Amino acid sequence: MQLHTINTGNFKLDGGAMFGVVPKSIWSKLVPADEKNLCSWAMRCLLVEDGKRLILIDNGIGDKQDAKFLGHYYLHGNDSLDKSLQKKGFSRDDITDVILTHLHFDHCGGSIIREGDKLVPAFKNAVYWSNEGHWNWATHPNDREKASFLKENILPIKESGQLRFIDSPAAKKIDLADPHAVHPELLSMPFSEQISLRFVNGHTHSMMLPQISYKGREIVFMADLLPSVAHIPLPYIMAYDMFPLATLSEKKSFLAEAQQKNYVLFFEHDTEHECCDLELTEKGIRHGKTFRLEDL
């Protein structure tokens, strides 16, 4: 097995939204904001060579949205999905599987491209993996979250016939009609011999976190449970999260396990740090060494 970091570019989001109840006087020391209170965030994906399978975890925002939409997010940087794949010797047609941690536009927008008037899969030879609970949540969105679930990113995947569902244990435990029925415990399902998928529900319903056995370590793709190193302290929870108390419980449980078992955390949105390990300090669990995946 071989892992590759795939950078798809950076974008900007409001710093207050990214740190919730934490005051700007504190979070701005960790992640600086511009004059509009916007902070830069990565859209970092992960490519897994696993035998005959080439598995891409998330795929960034894509480029099919109009200029008005993209203008809200100030895309910047020289990286793109295609450039990053090419640097590793691959193209979109080589991808056999696409794992979508969840269907917010900055994680799945690259799934679909425009060909003339048609919306078609960007990875024509790949199976797209989601889970039924999250798919139903995303295709019947609540008013608060629907701006993150764009139909043009999602529905063409199913229409293509390339969509498959992971059997999510979380989906069996949550009543979508009752948001207070969220069960924050960490649940997992095997995806392959060396990859399992953890299910969490605080950020959005049934988000999947791939966990990969690699070079004697466990690598966990953090998606939006921990967007960056700066989000490791327990109260640092995004205002975007649907169920922040569930996120709090999930973070606390996960971080204790990860620190005890020496997991490597792989960050999707941290512009400065790809990976870190954890250490126990007087203030609780904090990041230890930070490093690039290729240096593992």
C-alpha positions as CSV (number, residue, x, y, z in Angstrom):
1,M,0.0,0.0,0.0
2,Q,1.1,3.6,-0.8
3,L,-0.5,6.8,0.4
4,H,-0.3,10.1,-1.5
5,T,-1.4,13.6,-0.4
6,I,-3.6,15.2,-3.1
7,N,-3.9,19.0,-2.8
8,T,-6.8,20.5,-4.7
9,G,-6.4,24.2,-3.7
10,N,-7.3,26.5,-0.9
11,F,-10.4,28.5,-0.1
12,K,-11.6,31.0,2.6
13,L,-14.3,30.7,5.2
14,D,-15.3,33.0,8.0
15,G,-13.1,32.5,11.1
16,G,-15.9,32.9,13.6
17,A,-17.9,30.2,11.8
18,M,-14.9,27.9,11.9
19,F,-14.3,28.3,15.6
20,G,-17.8,28.6,17.0
21,V,-17.9,29.9,20.6
22,V,-14.1,30.5,20.9
23,P,-13.4,34.3,20.8
24,K,-11.5,35.8,17.9
25,S,-8.9,37.1,20.3
26,I,-8.0,33.5,21.0
27,W,-8.5,31.7,17.7
28,S,-6.8,34.4,15.6
29,K,-3.5,33.7,17.3
30,L,-3.7,30.2,15.8
31,V,-5.2,30.9,12.4
32,P,-4.9,34.5,11.2
33,A,-7.9,36.2,9.5
34,D,-7.9,38.8,6.7
35,E,-9.7,42.2,6.8
36,K,-13.0,40.4,6.1
37,N,-12.5,38.0,8.9
38,L,-11.8,35.2,6.4
39,C,-9.2,32.5,7.0
40,S,-7.5,30.3,4.5
41,W,-8.2,26.6,4.5
42,A,-6.9,23.7,2.5
43,M,-8.9,21.1,0.5
44,R,-6.5,18.2,1.0
45,C,-7.5,14.8,-0.2
46,L,-5.8,11.4,0.1
47,L,-5.0,8.9,-2.6
48,V,-4.6,5.2,-1.6
49,E,-2.9,2.7,-3.8
50,D,-4.3,-0.6,-2.4
51,G,-3.4,-3.5,-4.7
52,K,-5.3,-3.1,-7.9
53,R,-7.5,-0.4,-6.4
54,L,-6.7,3.4,-6.5
55,I,-8.9,5.0,-3.9
56,L,-9.5,8.8,-3.7
57,I,-10.8,10.1,-0.4
58,D,-12.8,13.3,-1.1
59,N,-12.1,15.5,-4.1
60,G,-12.4,19.2,-3.2
61,I,-14.7,21.9,-4.5
62,G,-14.3,21.3,-8.3
63,D,-14.6,24.0,-10.9
64,K,-18.1,23.6,-12.4
65,Q,-19.8,26.2,-10.2
66,D,-20.4,29.7,-11.6
67,A,-18.1,32.6,-10.8
68,K,-20.6,34.1,-8.4
69,F,-20.7,31.0,-6.3
70,L,-16.9,30.5,-6.3
71,G,-16.4,34.2,-5.6
72,H,-17.9,33.6,-2.1
73,Y,-15.0,31.3,-1.2
74,Y,-12.0,33.1,-2.7
75,L,-10.3,30.1,-4.2
76,H,-6.5,30.5,-4.3
77,G,-3.2,28.6,-4.6
78,N,-1.6,26.8,-7.5
79,D,-2.9,23.3,-6.7
80,S,-5.7,21.4,-8.4
81,L,-7.0,17.9,-8.4
82,D,-5.7,17.1,-11.9
83,K,-2.3,18.7,-11.2
84,S,-1.8,16.8,-8.0
85,L,-2.9,13.5,-9.6
86,Q,-0.5,14.0,-12.5
87,K,2.4,14.7,-10.1
88,K,1.8,11.2,-8.7
89,G,1.6,9.7,-12.2
90,F,-2.1,9.2,-12.3
91,S,-5.2,10.7,-14.0
92,R,-8.9,10.8,-13.0
93,D,-9.5,7.7,-15.2
94,D,-7.2,5.6,-13.1
95,I,-9.3,6.1,-10.0
96,T,-11.3,2.9,-9.1
97,D,-13.0,4.1,-5.9
98,V,-14.0,7.5,-4.5
99,I,-14.8,7.6,-0.8
100,L,-16.9,10.6,0.0
101,T,-16.6,11.4,3.7
102,H,-19.8,13.5,3.4
103,L,-21.5,15.5,0.7
104,H,-20.8,19.1,1.6
105,F,-19.6,21.0,-1.6
106,D,-16.0,21.4,-0.5
107,H,-15.6,17.7,-0.1
108,C,-17.5,16.3,-3.1
109,G,-17.6,19.1,-5.7
110,G,-15.0,17.5,-7.8
111,S,-17.1,14.3,-8.2
112,I,-19.1,15.8,-11.1
113,I,-17.9,17.8,-14.1
114,R,-19.7,19.5,-16.9
115,E,-19.5,18.1,-20.5
116,G,-21.5,20.6,-22.6
117,D,-25.0,20.7,-21.0
118,K,-24.5,17.5,-19.1
119,L,-23.3,16.8,-15.6
120,V,-21.2,13.6,-15.6
121,P,-18.9,11.7,-13.2
122,A,-15.4,13.1,-13.2
123,F,-14.1,9.6,-12.4
124,K,-15.8,7.5,-15.1
125,N,-14.2,4.2,-14.0
126,A,-14.8,4.6,-10.3
127,V,-17.3,3.4,-7.8
128,Y,-18.5,6.3,-5.6
129,W,-19.0,5.3,-1.9
130,S,-21.4,7.0,0.5
131,N,-23.8,5.6,3.0
132,E,-27.6,5.5,2.9
133,G,-28.1,7.5,6.1
134,H,-26.0,10.4,4.9
135,W,-27.3,10.2,1.4
136,N,-30.9,10.6,2.6
137,W,-29.8,13.4,4.9
138,A,-28.1,15.3,2.0
139,T,-30.8,14.8,-0.5
140,H,-33.5,15.9,1.9
141,P,-31.6,18.7,3.7
142,N,-32.7,20.8,6.6
143,D,-32.9,24.5,6.0
144,R,-29.7,25.2,8.0
145,E,-27.5,22.9,6.0
146,K,-29.0,22.8,2.5
147,A,-26.6,25.5,1.2
148,S,-23.8,23.0,1.7
149,F,-25.6,20.2,-0.2
150,L,-25.7,21.1,-3.9
151,K,-27.9,18.9,-6.1
152,E,-25.5,19.2,-9.0
153,N,-22.7,17.6,-6.9
154,I,-24.9,14.8,-5.6
155,L,-27.8,13.6,-7.8
156,P,-25.7,12.9,-11.0
157,I,-23.7,10.4,-9.0
158,K,-26.7,8.3,-8.5
159,E,-28.0,8.9,-12.0
160,S,-24.7,7.6,-13.4
161,G,-25.2,4.2,-11.7
162,Q,-21.8,4.4,-10.1
163,L,-23.0,5.0,-6.5
164,R,-22.7,2.4,-3.8
165,F,-23.6,2.5,-0.2
166,I,-21.5,1.4,2.8
167,D,-23.6,-0.4,5.4
168,S,-23.6,2.2,8.1
169,P,-24.3,1.1,11.6
170,A,-24.9,4.7,12.5
171,A,-27.8,4.9,10.1
172,K,-29.6,2.2,12.1
173,K,-29.3,4.1,15.3
174,I,-30.5,7.6,14.3
175,D,-34.1,8.8,13.7
176,L,-33.8,11.5,11.1
177,A,-37.0,13.0,12.4
178,D,-35.5,13.5,15.8
179,P,-32.2,15.4,15.9
180,H,-31.8,14.7,19.6
181,A,-31.6,11.0,18.8
182,V,-28.0,11.3,17.7
183,H,-25.7,8.7,19.2
184,P,-22.2,10.2,19.4
185,E,-20.3,6.9,20.0
186,L,-17.7,6.0,17.3
187,L,-18.8,3.2,15.1
188,S,-16.8,1.5,12.3
189,M,-17.2,-0.8,9.3
190,P,-14.5,-2.5,7.2
191,F,-13.9,-1.2,3.7
192,S,-10.9,-3.3,2.7
193,E,-8.3,-5.4,4.5
194,Q,-6.4,-2.3,5.6
195,I,-9.1,0.4,5.6
196,S,-12.1,0.8,7.9
197,L,-14.6,3.6,8.1
198,R,-15.5,5.4,11.3
199,F,-18.9,7.0,11.5
200,V,-19.6,10.3,13.4
201,N,-22.7,12.4,13.6
202,G,-21.9,15.8,15.1
203,H,-20.8,17.8,12.0
204,T,-23.4,16.1,9.8
205,H,-25.3,12.9,9.9
206,S,-23.2,9.7,9.3
207,M,-19.9,11.4,8.2
208,M,-17.3,8.8,7.4
209,L,-13.7,9.0,8.6
210,P,-11.4,6.5,6.8
211,Q,-8.8,4.8,9.0
212,I,-5.9,3.2,7.3
213,S,-3.2,0.8,8.5
214,Y,0.0,2.1,7.0
215,K,3.7,1.6,7.9
216,G,2.9,0.2,11.3
217,R,0.6,3.2,12.2
218,E,-3.1,4.0,12.0
219,I,-3.8,7.0,9.8
220,V,-7.2,8.6,10.4
221,F,-8.6,11.0,7.7
222,M,-10.2,13.6,9.9
223,A,-12.5,15.3,7.4
224,D,-14.6,17.8,9.5
225,L,-14.5,16.2,12.9
226,L,-11.1,17.9,13.3
227,P,-10.6,20.3,10.3
228,S,-7.2,21.4,11.6
229,V,-4.6,21.2,14.3
230,A,-6.2,24.3,15.8
231,H,-9.5,22.3,16.4
232,I,-7.9,19.7,18.7
233,P,-8.9,21.5,22.0
234,L,-12.4,20.2,22.9
235,P,-14.3,23.5,22.9
236,Y,-13.0,24.4,19.4
237,I,-16.1,23.3,17.4
238,M,-17.3,24.8,14.2
239,A,-20.6,26.7,14.1
240,Y,-21.2,24.7,10.9
241,D,-21.8,21.6,13.0
242,M,-25.4,20.4,13.2
243,F,-25.0,18.8,16.6
244,P,-22.1,20.5,18.5
245,L,-22.6,18.5,21.7
246,A,-22.4,15.3,19.7
247,T,-19.2,16.7,18.1
248,L,-17.8,17.4,21.6
249,S,-18.5,13.8,22.7
250,E,-17.0,12.4,19.5
251,K,-13.9,14.5,19.8
252,K,-13.4,13.6,23.4
253,S,-13.8,9.9,22.8
254,F,-11.7,9.9,19.6
255,L,-8.8,12.0,20.9
256,A,-8.5,9.8,24.0
257,E,-8.3,6.7,21.8
258,A,-6.0,8.3,19.3
259,Q,-3.5,9.5,21.9
260,Q,-3.4,6.2,23.7
261,K,-2.9,4.2,20.5
262,N,-0.6,6.7,18.8
263,Y,-2.7,7.3,15.7
264,V,-1.6,9.7,13.0
265,L,-4.2,12.4,12.3
266,F,-4.4,13.5,8.6
267,F,-6.0,17.0,8.2
268,E,-8.2,17.9,5.2
269,H,-8.4,21.7,5.9
270,D,-5.2,22.7,7.7
271,T,-3.1,24.8,5.3
272,E,0.1,24.4,7.4
273,H,0.0,20.9,8.8
274,E,-0.8,17.7,6.9
275,C,-0.4,15.3,9.8
276,C,0.2,15.2,13.5
277,D,0.4,12.8,16.4
278,L,-0.9,13.6,19.9
279,E,0.4,14.1,23.4
280,L,-1.2,14.4,26.8
281,T,-0.4,17.8,28.4
282,E,-1.5,19.7,31.5
283,K,-4.3,21.3,29.4
284,G,-5.5,18.0,28.0
285,I,-4.7,16.3,24.7
286,R,-2.9,18.5,22.2
287,H,-0.9,18.0,19.0
288,G,2.6,16.7,19.3
289,K,4.9,16.5,16.3
290,T,3.5,17.8,13.0
291,F,4.8,16.4,9.7
292,R,4.1,15.7,6.1
293,L,2.6,12.3,5.2
294,E,5.5,11.5,2.9
295,D,7.9,11.9,5.9
296,L,6.1,9.2,7.9
